[in-house]
Amino acid sequence: MYGAVTDGTLLGVQRSKRFLDTLTTVARTDLGYLLEARDALALVHRGRRTHHIQDPTVTLNWADGVLA
């Protein structure tokens, strides 16, 4: 393992290709997103784990028909 990576999907050996294509492959393998940063000239990888550990934005109560 390299750096702080402790879990996730390993890609194995990669063929030589453009750097951005490699980053896109990494994001897709992790079921994440490769995005442009809003406040800097940079790329941001938002991995699958960040989607599963976030707090809910909308809560639905089907019994009362209330949207909170």
N, C-alpha and C positions, 0 to 999 in steps of 0.2 A: 504494500500500500504506500501511496505517496501523500505527503501532507496530512491534512486533517480529515481526509475521506475515510469514513469508517463503515459506511454501508452504501448500497446502490448496485447498479448493474455494471458489470465489467464489459468493456467493448472487445477486448482482445486486440490482435494485430490489425492495424489499419493500413490501407494502401495510401500511397502518396496522392494527395489532392489539395485543393485550395483550402486555406485555413478556415475561412468562413463556412465552407461545406463540412469540414470536420466538426466545428462547433455546433452546427445544426444537427449533425448526426448524434452528438453527445446529448443535446437537448431532447431530441426525439426518443432516444433510447431510454432516457430517464422519465419520459412522459411529461416533460417540462416545456418551458418556453425560452427562447432566445430573443431578448428585447433590447431596444435602444434605451439608454438612460435618459430621463427627462431633464436632469440638471447637469449633465456632463457629457463630454464626447467619449462615450463608453458603451459597451455591451453588457447586459445583465442576464444571467441565467437564473430563472426561477424554477427550481426543481419540484418534482412531484411531492416531496415531503411538505413543502410550504403550503400546498393546497389542502392537505389533510389535517394540519394542526392549527388552522386559523379559526377564530371565533365566528359563529354564524352572524350574518348581516340581517337576515330576515327570519322571523319565527312565525310559523303558521299554526293557528289553532283551529283545526277543522271542526271540532265539536261546537264552538261558539261562532264560527265564521269570522274570526277576528284576525286581522293582519297587523302585526306589531313590528 
